[in-house]
Amino acid sequence: MGKVWFVGAGPGDPDLITVKGRDLIASASAILYAGSLVSEAAMRWAPAGCEIADSKDMALEEITAWLIAKAQAHETVIRLQTGDPGLYGALIEMVQPLDAAGIEVGVVPGVSSAMASAATAVESLTLPEVTQTVILTRVEGRTPMPEGESLQALAQHHSTLCIFLSITLLKKVQSELLAAGWSEDAPVLVVQKASWPDEEKIVRGTLSDIRDRCIAEKITSQAMIIVSPALGARHWPDLKKSKLYDKTFTHRFRKAENPVINEPGNE
Ligand code: SAH
């Protein structure tokens, strides 16, 4: 019996797969990839003779049946998924039937599109004294949101929100954030196909105009919405600096010149 690895392929750029993921692909006998988003370029690491299939037309049962059949015949089988497999990746639904079939499972994390979107726009999702919290979420579409997780409820924190799977629901994003007390001119960043060579689009706007801007750019899929009080900080003249590199701040690896703060637990 072989092992099935759920490997995060990263957000699109084939160079953004992890070394571990790439090495596993290079040793795989069978790879099932999520066709709609995973760049075929990720296949470049597969060995000659490796069986490669696209799951875009398969239902869950077919996917798990394929993985089980291959794991019964081969040592290393890969399910290649976009971004990180643990975010909106139906991971557990696929793991349960493998567990039931007695097949060993491993997960290799991937660079999520949330991180890739912030990176390409040179944004930090956390900023000292502005926000130290990131919420990864989506708005309710066909998939219902659990109790207490409406965007309006989550947005009350005024922390960074990375909103997946919601680009066609921008109207709802706007109204829920306004209802949570965000202002019409709050900055919003939308990145389509973050990190995809030659296909990435970055759109910046405000809560009130981002929808029109996305319509003008014809962005209707594969896009990340980031709303955050930290957006645009690159251009702030009065940025609060992180304690980590403050010369008056002692931590485990550096002694302060004139220590003023040394809270326990700050490393
Ligand atoms: N596991 C993935 C998310 C899968 S859900 C991850 O960690 O990124 C699919 C949603 O992810 C899309 O609707 C979009 O919101 C986002 N997404 C995936 N790839 C993207 C990319 N390259 N650029 C921007 N958003 C992306």
Boltz pocket constraint, residues with backbone or C-beta under 6 A from the ligand:
constraints:
  - pocket:
      binder: B
      contacts: [[A, 11], [A, 12], [A, 37], [A, 82], [A, 83], [A, 84], [A, 85], [A, 86], [A, 87], [A, 88], [A, 89], [A, 110], [A, 111], [A, 112], [A, 113], [A, 114], [A, 117], [A, 163], [A, 164], [A, 165], [A, 166], [A, 191], [A, 192], [A, 193], [A, 194], [A, 195], [A, 196], [A, 221], [A, 222], [A, 223], [A, 224], [A, 225]]
      max_distance: 6.0
